[in-house]
C-alpha cells in the first residue's frame, strides 16, 4: 500500500531509492499531483549544481589558456588504425549458458562416434601382427558403389543414365 504523506510503500522501494516507484507514480498521477514533487531533493538539478558549483569551473577561451611552452608547439595527431583483413565479425559474444544453435557436431566416419573426426580417432588403430588387408569384422569395409536407380548400373547414376536420357528425348 502506498502512503504519500509518509512517502512509504509496502515493498520499501519508495523509502530506499527516494524516488517514487511505478506503483507510487500511479497513485500520484491519480491524485493529480506532480511526480517531480515526490522525488527527493538530492536528485534535483538545484542540489547537483550546488554540490559541484565550487569544484567545476567552465573552460576559458582558447586565448586565455595557460599552456606551458614545452607543449605549445606539439600537435597531437589521431593514431593510424589499420583495419584487419576480411569481413568484420558481427556476431555477439554468447554467454556460457547460451547454446550455440549453428555449431555442427563433429562426427567420426571411422567409428561413427561424436566429438572427434577420423583423423584423431583411436578406436581402429592398426595393431602389430594384424593384416589390415584381409577381410575382418573389426576393420571397416569400403563403401559400396552407388547404383543407378533406373538400370542398376554402377558406372553412372540417375542424372546421367542413358536410359533416362533416351526416354526424355522421345
Protein Blocks (a to p, Z undefined) as FASTA:
>chain_A
ZZfklopafklmmmmnopacfklmmmmmmnopafklmpcfklpmklmmmmmmmmpccddd
fklpccdfklmmpccddddddddedjddfbdcddfklccfkbccdddfklopghiafklp
cklgccehiafkbccfklccdddddddfklopakbcfklomklmmmmmZZ
